[in-house]
Amino acid sequence: MEGLNEIRRRMAEESYIADDALAVTLLIALKLGRPLLIEGAAGVGKTEVAKVAAKALGRELVRMQCYEGLDESKALYEWNYQKQLLAIQMGAQGMSDLFGEDYLLERPLLKSIRSAEPVVLLIDEIDKADAEFEAFLLELLSEMQVTIPEYGTIRAKSTPFIVLTSNHTRPLSEALRRRCAYMYLEYPDVEREVRILQSKLPGLDAVLAKQVARAVAYLRQSERVLKKPSIAESLDWASALIALGAAELDDETCEQTIGFALKNHEDIKEIMADDEFIRCLVQ
């Protein structure tokens, strides 16, 4: 497919190992100018896709972190009330002028569509925002424009590449899903995790990389572990082993460094009592 190898190459240059499904979805979303919704468990690398895409495309990354209670004043715009009040006190402005360009403060959504050069807009963890905020986003996602009641409709100067991520903590509306290309990210298999580890940590021994990847895969599928280790924690663990000068991941080095992969005492206690996990380290 035209452009597919280029997408893979650019992402590889940023040390992101993209599988075929992700590379194809990214390429099509970019060509169609469609927002991309990425779902998956916490720690599979959803946010990293947007960061790497921005670097690969040579675009600025504009990030908006979602949370409960997020509203237009934090996401889109806010009026400079102090400046408005000062203008009223000085009697220098008519009321209609108080809601003009000079008093408008940009927030991430407005910044992304008023940029002269196209940006990558990351709307991170949209499932943490309220359903009302999700509905507010629909105009931007479908029309690439926003409406400010006192100011009017603002159309995008350039089309941002919008990436929305969700940990699926609550269902998203069908209206939002219809407006987006869609990708579900799984944790990488052992072979791909090895490639990620070696790409991010060039000094990592191949045997040690495989041991870490195999151990992390076991932790992710184990019912004893509540907080599954992310790719970032897999990298932390491998980095700790390099810093320790470990030649292999055996039961002793695992016990010494497992806190870099698991960040919960109960999880560590449970997994270190799992004979099957200890056996998997020395295979």
C-alpha positions in Angstrom: 0.0 0.0 0.0 1.4 3.4 -1.0 2.7 5.2 2.1 2.5 2.3 4.4 6.2 1.6 4.4 6.9 5.3 5.0 4.6 5.3 8.1 6.4 2.2 9.4 9.8 3.7 8.7 9.0 7.0 10.4 7.6 5.4 13.5 10.6 3.0 13.7 12.8 6.1 13.6 11.0 7.2 16.8 11.6 3.7 18.3 7.9 2.7 18.0 7.3 -0.8 16.7 4.0 -0.6 14.9 2.2 -3.7 13.7 0.4 -3.9 10.4 -3.0 -3.1 11.7 -1.9 0.0 13.5 0.2 1.3 10.6 -2.7 0.7 8.1 -5.3 2.4 10.4 -3.0 5.4 10.9 -2.3 5.8 7.2 -6.0 5.7 6.3 -7.1 8.1 9.1 -4.4 10.6 8.0 -5.4 10.3 4.3 -9.1 10.7 5.1 -8.6 13.5 7.7 -10.5 11.4 10.2 -10.1 11.5 14.0 -8.7 8.2 15.4 -10.1 6.6 18.5 -7.7 4.1 20.2 -9.0 1.9 23.0 -7.2 -0.6 25.1 -6.0 -1.4 28.6 -3.9 1.1 30.5 -0.3 0.9 29.5 -0.5 -0.7 26.0 0.9 2.5 24.4 -2.2 4.4 23.2 -0.8 7.8 24.2 2.5 7.0 22.7 0.9 6.6 19.3 -0.1 10.3 19.3 3.3 11.4 20.5 5.2 9.3 17.9 2.8 10.4 15.2 3.5 14.0 16.0 7.3 13.5 15.8 7.0 11.3 12.6 4.9 14.0 10.9 7.0 16.9 12.1 3.9 18.4 13.9 3.4 20.1 17.2 1.6 17.9 19.8 -1.3 19.6 21.6 -2.4 17.4 24.5 -5.6 17.6 26.5 -5.9 15.4 29.5 -9.5 14.5 30.3 -10.9 14.2 33.8 -14.3 14.3 35.5 -15.8 17.8 35.4 -13.8 18.9 32.4 -15.7 21.7 30.6 -15.4 24.2 27.8 -13.5 26.8 29.9 -10.6 24.3 30.4 -10.8 22.6 27.0 -11.8 25.2 24.4 -11.7 28.8 25.6 -12.1 31.2 28.4 -12.7 34.9 28.5 -10.0 37.1 30.1 -12.4 38.4 32.8 -9.8 40.7 34.5 -9.0 42.4 31.2 -12.7 42.7 30.5 -13.4 44.2 33.9 -10.5 46.7 33.5 -11.9 47.8 30.1 -15.3 48.3 31.6 -13.9 50.4 34.4 -12.0 52.5 32.0 -15.0 52.9 29.8 -12.9 52.3 26.7 -14.9 49.5 25.2 -18.5 48.9 24.1 -20.1 45.7 25.5 -19.9 44.0 22.1 -16.2 44.5 21.9 -15.6 42.8 25.3 -16.1 39.5 23.6 -13.7 40.0 20.8 -10.3 38.5 19.9 -8.4 40.6 22.4 -10.1 39.0 25.3 -10.2 35.4 24.2 -7.9 32.9 25.9 -7.1 29.8 23.9 -7.3 26.3 25.5 -6.1 23.1 23.7 -9.0 22.6 21.4 -9.1 26.1 20.1 -5.3 26.3 19.8 -5.3 23.1 17.6 -7.8 24.5 15.0 -6.5 28.0 15.0 -2.9 26.8 14.3 -1.6 27.9 10.9 0.2 24.6 10.6 -1.6 21.3 11.2 -0.9 19.8 14.6 -1.6 16.4 16.3 -4.3 16.9 18.9 -4.3 14.3 21.6 -7.5 14.0 23.6 -6.3 11.6 26.3 -8.5 9.3 28.3 -11.8 10.6 26.9 -13.6 8.0 29.0 -12.7 9.9 32.1 -14.7 13.0 31.0 -18.4 13.3 31.4 -20.9 12.3 28.7 -21.8 16.0 28.3 -18.3 16.9 27.4 -18.1 14.0 24.9 -21.2 15.4 23.2 -19.6 18.8 23.1 -16.7 17.4 21.1 -19.0 16.1 18.3 -18.9 19.4 16.3 -15.1 19.5 16.3 -14.8 15.8 15.3 -17.3 16.0 12.4 -17.0 19.6 11.1 -13.5 20.6 12.3 -15.0 23.7 13.8 -16.2 25.0 17.2 -18.8 27.5 18.2 -18.4 30.0 21.0 -21.8 31.6 21.8 -20.5 35.2 22.3 -18.0 35.0 19.5 -19.4 32.8 16.7 -18.2 29.7 14.8 -14.5 29.2 14.3 -13.5 26.9 11.5 -10.1 25.2 11.4 -7.3 27.0 9.6 -5.6 23.7 9.2 -6.9 20.2 9.8 -5.5 18.7 13.0 -4.9 14.9 13.2 -7.0 14.1 16.3 -6.2 11.1 18.4 -8.6 10.1 21.2 -7.6 7.5 23.7 -9.8 5.5 26.0 -9.2 2.8 28.7 -12.8 1.8 28.3 -13.7 2.6 31.9 -17.2 3.7 30.6 -18.9 3.1 27.3 -18.5 5.9 24.7 -21.4 7.1 22.6 -22.2 5.7 19.2 -22.2 9.3 17.9 -18.5 9.8 18.9 -17.5 6.4 17.6 -19.2 7.0 14.2 -17.0 10.1 13.6 -13.7 8.3 14.2 -11.5 5.6 12.7 -11.1 2.9 15.4 -8.2 0.9 16.7 -8.0 -1.5 19.7 -4.5 -2.0 21.0 -3.6 -5.2 22.8 -0.5 -5.8 24.9 2.3 -6.9 22.5 3.2 -10.6 22.2 6.6 -11.7 23.5 8.3 -11.4 20.1 7.1 -7.8 19.6 7.9 -6.9 23.2 11.5 -8.0 22.6 11.7 -5.8 19.6 10.3 -2.8 21.6 12.8 -3.4 24.5 15.7 -3.7 22.1 14.6 -0.6 20.1 14.3 1.5 23.2 17.3 0.0 25.1 20.0 -0.7 22.4 22.4 -2.0 25.0 20.0 -4.7 26.3 21.2 -8.3 25.7 18.9 -10.4 23.5 18.6 -13.2 26.0 17.8 -10.8 28.8 15.2 -9.0 26.6 13.5 -12.3 25.9 13.4 -13.3 29.6 11.9 -9.9 30.5 9.3 -10.1 27.8 8.4 -13.6 28.7 8.1 -12.8 32.4 6.0 -9.7 31.7 3.7 -11.7 29.4 3.2 -14.1 32.3 2.4 -11.3 34.8 -0.2 -9.8 32.4 -2.1 -13.1 32.1 -1.9 -14.1 35.7 -5.0 -13.8 37.8 -2.8 -13.2 40.8 -1.8 -9.7 39.4 -4.4 -7.0 39.7 -2.4 -4.1 38.2 -0.9 -5.5 34.9 2.5 -4.1 34.0 2.5 -1.6 31.1 5.0 -1.4 28.3 6.6 1.5 30.2 7.1 -0.7 33.3 8.5 -3.5 31.1 11.1 -0.9 29.9 11.7 0.2 33.5 12.4 -3.4 34.6 14.8 -4.0 31.8 16.6 -0.7 32.5 16.9 -1.7 36.2 18.5 -5.1 35.2 20.9 -3.2 32.9 21.8 -0.8 35.8 22.3 -3.8 38.1 24.6 -5.5 35.6 22.4 -8.6 35.6 23.4 -11.3 33.0 20.0 -13.0 33.3 16.7 -12.8 35.0 16.7 -15.5 37.6 14.6 -15.8 40.8 17.1 -13.8 42.8 17.4 -10.8 40.4 13.6 -11.0 39.9 13.0 -10.7 43.7 15.5 -7.7 43.8 14.0 -5.8 40.9 10.3 -6.9 40.5 9.2 -3.6 42.0 10.1 -1.9 38.7 7.5 -4.1 36.9 4.8 -4.3 39.6 3.9 -1.3 41.7 1.7 -3.0 44.3 2.9 -4.9 47.3 0.1 -7.4 47.2 0.8 -8.2 43.6 4.5 -8.7 44.3 3.8 -11.0 47.3 1.3 -13.1 45.3 3.5 -13.5 42.2 6.7 -14.3 44.1 4.8 -17.2 45.8 3.8 -18.5 42.4 6.1 -21.5 41.6 5.0 -21.5 38.0 6.2 -17.9 37.6 9.6 -18.7 39.1 9.9 -21.7 36.7 9.1 -19.5 33.7 12.1 -17.3 34.5 14.6 -20.1 34.0 13.1 -21.7 30.9 
